[in-house]
Amino acid sequence: MVLRDDKGAIIFSSCRQLFSCREAPEAELCACMEGLSFAIQRSELPVIVEMNSIVAVKMIQASEVDRSIYSSIIKEIKYFMSLREVCITHVNRNQNKVSDSLANFARIEGKTMTWLGSGPHISIELAAMDCTSVEIE
């Protein structure tokens, strides 16, 4: 996961080795939950979450009660969303290269790591390449 400011600069990045993960939506939901938790602790600003999994996005945005195996994670995400202005959107993997590079780093290195204002070299390079300003009104 990566927390960036409105100019695209990295504030915080992190990756975690998942020892048990059933499928991709579970990994996305766990990263979303942890990312929202960190963002809410470290900033008063609105939060935009970009996720690779359309399935996970739809699960979070659903108005009905979730009864899937991910219900506790989704409930926690919705709680975090109630604390701050949060926008959750789907983006293709090739539009979310920094997060994808962090996930690959965790898989290859088999480590859980956190960086303040930084990240693995490849993630920093990718962040610089796709850096654009975002304004939230």
KEPA-481947 format. One line per field, with one value per residue (C-alpha): residue number from 1; x, z, y. Coordinates in nm, 3 decimals, decimal comma, always signed. Example, Ala and Ser with C-alpha at 12.3 -4.5 7.8 and 13.67 -1.06 7.14 Angstrom:
BEGIN
n <- 1; 2;
east <- +1,230; +1,367;
up <- +0,780; +0,714;
north <- -0,450; -0,106;
//
This chain:
BEGIN
n <- 1; 2; 3; 4; 5; 6; 7; 8; 9; 10; 11; 12; 13; 14; 15; 16; 17; 18; 19; 20; 21; 22; 23; 24; 25; 26; 27; 28; 29; 30; 31; 32; 33; 34; 35; 36; 37; 38; 39; 40; 41; 42; 43; 44; 45; 46; 47; 48; 49; 50; 51; 52; 53; 54; 55; 56; 57; 58; 59; 60; 61; 62; 63; 64; 65; 66; 67; 68; 69; 70; 71; 72; 73; 74; 75; 76; 77; 78; 79; 80; 81; 82; 83; 84; 85; 86; 87; 88; 89; 90; 91; 92; 93; 94; 95; 96; 97; 98; 99; 100; 101; 102; 103; 104; 105; 106; 107; 108; 109; 110; 111; 112; 113; 114; 115; 116; 117; 118; 119; 120; 121; 122; 123; 124; 125; 126; 127; 128; 129; 130; 131; 132; 133; 134; 135; 136; 137;
east <- +0,000; +0,114; -0,013; +0,054; -0,019; -0,221; +0,092; +0,164; +0,465; +0,498; +0,411; +0,416; +0,452; +0,426; +0,411; +0,326; +0,379; +0,045; +0,085; -0,273; -0,467; -0,755; -0,773; -0,692; -0,994; -0,886; -0,540; -0,698; -0,945; -0,670; -0,453; -0,751; -0,832; -0,472; -0,426; -0,738; -0,628; -0,287; -0,430; -0,684; -0,415; -0,174; -0,394; -0,709; -0,754; -1,003; -0,876; -0,886; -0,835; -0,746; -0,789; -0,702; -0,991; -1,332; -1,480; -1,338; -1,458; -1,811; -1,812; -1,717; -1,964; -2,257; -2,542; -2,667; -2,512; -2,214; -2,240; -1,924; -1,614; -1,479; -1,764; -1,551; -1,289; -1,559; -1,730; -1,399; -1,340; -1,689; -1,621; -1,303; -1,497; -1,745; -1,461; -1,345; -1,441; -1,330; -1,359; -1,290; -1,237; -1,124; -0,812; -0,638; -0,316; -0,116; -0,256; -0,154; +0,207; +0,346; +0,113; +0,171; +0,548; +0,508; +0,299; +0,563; +0,836; +0,656; +0,610; +0,972; +1,142; +0,901; +0,910; +0,683; +0,832; +0,733; +0,891; +0,820; +0,846; +1,007; +0,984; +1,177; +1,380; +1,144; +0,840; +1,004; +1,085; +0,730; +0,582; +0,795; +0,682; +0,307; +0,306; +0,005; -0,180; -0,522; -0,766; -1,052; -1,328;
up <- +0,000; -0,061; +0,090; -0,132; -0,101; -0,347; -0,559; -0,578; -0,345; -0,120; +0,244; +0,356; +0,185; +0,318; +0,208; +0,400; +0,331; +0,348; +0,495; +0,421; +0,133; -0,042; -0,351; -0,492; -0,347; +0,003; -0,049; -0,188; +0,102; +0,362; +0,197; +0,179; +0,548; +0,658; +0,420; +0,545; +0,904; +0,837; +0,631; +0,899; +1,171; +0,974; +0,800; +0,839; +0,461; +0,246; +0,121; -0,228; -0,241; -0,576; -0,592; -0,864; -0,786; -0,917; -0,711; -0,389; -0,483; -0,547; -0,216; -0,029; -0,218; -0,182; +0,030; +0,147; +0,438; +0,327; +0,415; +0,243; +0,411; +0,393; +0,591; +0,893; +0,674; +0,479; +0,802; +0,929; +0,599; +0,615; +0,973; +0,863; +0,576; +0,828; +0,998; +0,696; +0,345; +0,145; -0,224; -0,332; -0,702; -0,933; -1,145; -1,372; -1,245; -1,504; -1,357; -1,005; -1,066; -0,734; -0,529; -0,765; -0,722; -0,342; -0,361; -0,582; -0,343; -0,049; -0,246; -0,366; -0,046; +0,184; +0,427; +0,588; +0,560; +0,610; +0,474; +0,569; +0,269; +0,067; -0,053; -0,254; -0,536; -0,811; -0,627; -0,593; -0,966; -1,058; -0,825; -0,991; -1,337; -1,267; -1,037; -1,106; -0,896; -0,760; -0,620; -0,391; -0,352;
north <- +0,000; +0,353; +0,679; +0,978; +1,347; +1,555; +1,606; +1,231; +1,230; +0,925; +0,994; +0,633; +0,296; -0,054; -0,414; -0,727; -1,090; -1,271; -1,616; -1,713; -1,563; -1,739; -1,516; -1,172; -0,987; -1,090; -0,938; -0,619; -0,594; -0,644; -0,377; -0,140; -0,190; -0,134; +0,159; +0,335; +0,280; +0,437; +0,724; +0,814; +0,806; +1,025; +1,281; +1,487; +1,510; +1,318; +0,981; +0,829; +0,453; +0,297; -0,079; -0,331; -0,564; -0,461; -0,746; -0,596; -0,245; -0,372; -0,561; -0,243; -0,023; -0,265; -0,130; -0,471; -0,657; -0,863; -1,231; -1,349; -1,489; -1,131; -0,973; -0,879; -0,706; -0,521; -0,414; -0,273; -0,087; +0,065; +0,175; +0,354; +0,512; +0,656; +0,847; +1,044; +1,146; +0,839; +0,761; +0,403; +0,343; +0,067; +0,118; -0,129; -0,284; -0,090; +0,233; +0,132; +0,034; +0,161; -0,059; -0,349; -0,312; -0,316; -0,636; -0,798; -0,684; -0,852; -1,175; -1,190; -1,074; -1,256; -0,963; -0,710; -0,361; +0,003; +0,321; +0,683; +0,914; +0,639; +0,279; +0,022; +0,179; +0,059; +0,199; +0,540; +0,543; +0,445; +0,709; +0,977; +0,866; +0,877; +1,177; +1,399; +1,650; +1,559; +1,810; +1,710; +1,965;
//
